[in-house]
Amino acid sequence: MIAPTRDLARRILNSPAYVQPCVVDAGKKILKHTNWVFLDGKAHVDYRKGLNGLFTRKAVGAYIPGQEVVYDESFEEWVAASEAAGKHIPFFRYFREINVAVSCRTFCGEYISKEAVHEISMNYWRITAAMELVNFPIVLPFTKIWYGIQARKLVVREFEACAAKSRVRMRNKEPITCMMDAWIRGMIDAQEYAALPAERKEGSDEPAPILIRDFSDSEIAQTFLSFLFASQDATSSAIIWLFQYMADNPEILAKVREEQLAVRGGDRNKRLDYDMAEKMEYTRWCVKESLRMRPPVLMGISISSESDLTIVPYQAKKDFPITPEYTVPKGIPSPTSGS
């Protein structure tokens, strides 16, 4: 489905009775048919309810320190690599690796090793290659889809091990440091609240936790696999273009640095937190402008602030209701036009 506006895309995504996720033909083979992105109806709603708590202001703020550790380590490695080469070096691979590392640290915190992150980075591109629209449809050894499945097994195995470690810490009520912690703590809180007698629930001044079901380590791992897939290539492209945009416009980079010092109170070594990030208005506009100037390409269709054209990777299960007064906006290409 191609939705000409964001509002219509949202309407389609929120209509599980009419549409079913598909991505591409090989999607279910690679990400597994049990992955939450391929579920619909009540099963999909239950998953989304469990994920809501991972993106609250408090939760996002807890992920930032781990991300900054990745930045510090990566910047040192980049400087060392440049000094060793003694000349300019291609930076695409380094930006792609930092994106994988930040994602894995956000999802798994300290539970995942640097070695595991590097191995995931080296193998994960095979999942993207396997998701091409035209691929050999049968899973035979050494085909792109086969390599993609092997990469998925690697990522899921690492994420499952991280989930098991997180459960131990969260049962001991230790601090939340990553998405995995936040999700598992939410499950534990829901279980403990459900076990309370009715009089305890009514007399408590604390807000009731969101009652989510218990998710297995495998389900958690598959969910973060889908998060990693959704963010990896498009975000890497956006980061690389923003870097080039800043290099081509040093006067803009100077203003970004000025704002960064301002929100840190003049201390360039002050660690970032959520409140500081919200104050970075100029930096945020630079990110938006870089995407407007050269938006990332998603599944062959360019998405920018000037065009609301949106790919919705869902297939219809039955006729989707379109109101009679709906009119296709001017400029939207015809499905038969070849554009």
N, C-alpha and C positions, 0 to 999 in steps of 0.2 A: 504494500500500500504506500502511496505517496500522498502525504497530507500537505496541502498548500499553506496552512497556518499552524502555529504552535497550539492554538486553542483546539483545533480539530485533531491534531496529533494527540493531545492530552485526552480528548474525548474517546478516541479509538483505544488508547492504552488502558483506559478505565472502563472498558466494555468487554470483560472476559466472556460474556455470553455470546458475543458475536465474533470475536477474533481469538486466535491462538498464536503464541510466539513461534517463530520458525527460524529467524536469522538467515541461514542458508541451508541447503540440503544436507551438508555435512555437519551442521551445528550440533544436532543431538548425538551424533557419533563421537564427536570430539569432546564436547562439554558434558556429555551424558544426559540421557532423557530425563533423569531424576533431578537435574539442576532446576533451581527455582524459576529461572527465566523461561522455562518451557512448561511450567505448570499454569493452570488457569482455575477459575472458580474459587471455591473456598480454600483450597490448598495454597493458591497464590496469595490470597488475602491474608491467610495465617502467616505466611512468610513475611509479607510486607509489614505486618503488625510487629513482628519480631525485630525487624530492621529499623523501625522508626527511631528507637532510642539511641542508635549509633550516630545520629547526625544532629543531636541537640547541641546547643552552644557549649554546655559543660563538657560533653563528650569530645567535641572537636578540639576544645582547648587542651584536653588531656593528651591528644595525639601530637601536638606541636613539639614538645621537647625531644621526642624520638626522631622526628623529622630533622630537627636542627643538628642532631648528632650525625646523621647521614650527610648533611650539607658540609659540616666541618671536615669529616673524613674525606669526602669526595673532592673538595677544593684542594686539600693537601696533595691528593693523588694527581690531580690535574696539573698543579704547579710542578710537581716532580716529573711528570711525563713530558711537559714542555721543556723543562731544563735538560732532561736526558736527551731529547731529540735535538735541542739547540736551534730549533726553527718552528715555524707555525705547523700545527698538526691538525688533521680533520677532527672535528669535535662531535660529529653525529653519534658515534658509538658511546662516547662518554655521557652525553646527555640522555641517551636511551637507558644506559645503565643506572644513572642516578634516579631516573623515573621509576624503574623497577625497584630499586632499593628503598625509595621513599614509600612506595606503595606497600611493599612487604613489611617495612618497619611500622607503618600505620596500621596494617592489618594484624601483624603478629608480634610487634614489640621486640623485646630482647629474646623471645623464644626461638627466633630463627637466626642462624649463624650467617656471617658474611660470606662464607664459602657456599652455603645453600643459596643465598641471594644471587651470587655470581653464576652458579649453575643454572638457576632458573632464568636469568637474563640471557645466558648463552643458548638456551634451548627454547625459550618462549616464542621467538620469532616463527618457529615451526607451526605454532597454533594459528598465527595470522596467515601464514602461507596456505595452511589447510583450509582456511575459511574463504578462500577465493570463490567467486561465484561459479566458475567453471573448473571443476576438478574431476579426476577419475572417480566414479561413484562407488566403486567397490573397494573395501579396505583390504588391500594386498600389501605384503611387506615391502618397505622402502618406497611406498608412494607418499605423497604429501600428507594425505589424511592419516596414514599409518604413523608417520613421524609426529604429526600433531597429537595423536592419541598417546604416544609414548611421553611427549612433553607434558600432557595433562596428568598422566599418572605420576610423574615426578613432582609436579606442583602440589597435587592433592595429597600425596604421601607426606610432603614436608608440612603442609598446613594441618593435616590431621595430627601429626606429632606435636605441633604448636598448640592445638586446641586441648590436647590431653594435659599439657603442662599448665595451660591457663586455668583449667578447672581446679587444679590443686591450689593455686594461689587465690582464686576467687572464693573457694570454700573457706579459706583462712581469712577472708575479708581484707586482703592486701590491696594497695592502691591500684586503680585502673590506669593502665599505660598505653592501651591500644584498643582497636575495635573489637578484637577477640575477647578481651577482658570485659568490655562494656556489654557485649552480647551475652556472655556466659553469666555475668553478675545479674543481668536482667532476668535470666531464667531462674537463677537461684533465689532471687528476691521474690519472684512470682510463686515459686514452689513453697517458700517459707510462709508467705502471706496466705496462700490457699490452705495451709495446714493449721492456721490459727483458728481458735474457736470464735464463734460469731460475736460474743461479747467483747473480745479483745479487738476485733476489727472495728466495731462501732465506737469503742472508747478511745481509740488511737487518734492522736493529733497529727500523725504523719500521713502525708498523702498516700493513697493506695498505689502500689506499683502496677504497671500495665501487665495484665495477665497474659503472658505468652506461653506457648507450649515449649516443651523441652526438645531441643534440636541435638542430633547426634554429631560426633566429631566429623563424620563423613559429610553431613549436610552443611556444616559450618565451612569445611574445606572447599566444597563445591561452590558455595556462595561467594567466597573470597576469590576463587578461581574466576568466576564470572565478573567480579569487580575488576580484577587485574586485566582481564581481556578487554573490558569496556573502556578502560582508561589508558592502556599502554600506548598504542600507536598514535591516536589522535593527540594525546597530551604531549608525547615526545615531539611530534611535529610542531605543536604550538610553542613549546619551550624553545626549540631550535630557532624558529622564526623570530620569537621575541628577542633572543640573544643577538641575532643578526640585525634586527631593527634597532636595538640599542647601540650596536657597534657603528651603524650607519648614521646615527643621530646622537653624537656625544653631548649636545646641549640638553637633550631630553634625559639622557643617562645622568647628567649632573643634577637635574631637578629631582630625579628619583632618589639619588643618594642624599640630597638635601632633606627630602621628606623622611627618609629612613633615619637620619640622625635626629630629626625633630621629634619623631614619635618615640625615640629612645632617650630623649632628654639630653642629647649630646654625647651619650656614651655608646660608641659604635659596637662595643662588646656586650651590651645588654641583651639578654636572651628574649626572644620573641614570645608574646602571649596573645590570646585571642583579642583582648581589648586593643592592643597595639595594632594588630592586623586590620581591625575595623576602621582605624583612623587613616589608613594608607589610601586615601582617595585618589591622589595623582597616580600612584603605582597601579591601582586597579584600572584606571582609565587607560594607562599605557598598555596593559594587557588586552583590554577590549579593542583598542585602536590597532594593535598589531594583528589581531584576528580579523578585523575589518579590512585591513590592507591586504592581507594574504590569509584567508581563512583555511583551516585544515579541510582536507577532502575526506568525506565519510561515504564509504561504499560507492565511490564514483560520482557523488553529487556534492557540489561545493555549498557549504553552509556559512552564511555571513549575516551581519546585522542588517544588511540591505535586502536580504531575501529570507523569508520565513519558510522556504521550502525545506521539508523535513522528511527524512526516511523513517518509516515505521516498519520494522522487520516483523510484521505479524501477517498471518494469513486468515482470511475470513472463513468462519465455520458456517455462517448463514448470512443472508443479505443484511448489510449494515444500513440502519435507518438514516437517510439524509432528508432533511426537511425540504418540502417543495420549493420554498423560497431561496434555497441555497444557490449561489452563483459562483462559478469558478473565477477567482481573481484574474484580472488581465495580466498577461505575461507568463502564465503557468504553461509549460510545454505540454503538448498533447502526448499521451502514451504511444501514439502511432507515428509521431513526428520524427523519431529517431534521434532526438536531442536528449 
